[in-house]
Amino acid sequence: MTDSPQDLAASCTSFAADIRPKFTDEDVEHMNDMVGMDLNDYTTVRDNADLILSRLKSTTNPMPPTPWPPEWIECFQQWIDNGKQP
């Protein structure tokens, strides 16, 4: 039995385990070069979570360079909703 996208998103509660691994080295380098945002850094991602989420959801200017699948975006949303735990 496989987890549904809702089940996967509900389990997204940790930056270290669930969010950071979704950012590739290319994503981290691109965001650092473009706007000085270090996606490796929990505090930076936590403090910019709403901006990051809006860019992840954007169809015209997505972030990171390679758009995330919907279940990853839902995971990020769940991480925010669950209190943005490290």
C-alpha positions, 0 to 999 in steps of 0.5 A, a space after each residue: 500500500 502506498 501513501 496518498 499525497 495527503 498522507 505524504 504531506 501530513 508527514 512533512 514536519 521537519 526542515 532537516 528531514 523533509 524540506 532541505 533534501 528537496 533543494 538540489 545543490 543547483 537550487 541552493 547555488 542559484 538562489 544564493 547567487 540570485 538573491 542571497 538566500 541560503 536554502 541550506 540554512 533553516 533560519 533563512 528558509 523559515 523566515 522566508 517560507 511564505 515567499 518561497 511558497 508563493 514562488 513554488 506555487 508560481 506558474 510564471 516565475 517558479 522557484 527553484 529553477 526546476 519546478 517542484 511536483 505538487 506533492 512537494 509543494 504540499 509538503 512545504 505548505 504542511 511544514 509551514 502549517 505544522 510550525 516550521 520545525 527544524 
